[in-house]
Amino acid sequence: MANSPQSQKRARQAERRTAVNKARRSRIRTYLRKVEEAIASGDKDAAAAALKAAQPELMRGVTKGVFHKNTASRKISRLSSRVKSLG
């Protein structure tokens, strides 16, 4: 348990950041799920549109420190190759 005033404040700040990051991560995962669903349905146009919407969200997660840069790049790369391979 935090004892000093500074450590109590840091604990409060960490709690707020955790909530913000959790919401951000959830939002990004929703975008990724939409791409996955479009790929599963086989609709190339919908998948491409969903991917185009997901890319900036993923990279925004990188700048906000939610994801590592290489992780986001890898996800985008793999999704775009799957969208490209659709009929």
Buried (B, 14 or more C-beta within 10 A) or exposed (E): EEEEEEEEEEEEEEEEEEEEBEEBBEEBEEBBEBBBEBBEEEBBEBBBBBBEEBBEBBBBBBEEEBBEEEEBBEBBEEBBEBBEEBE
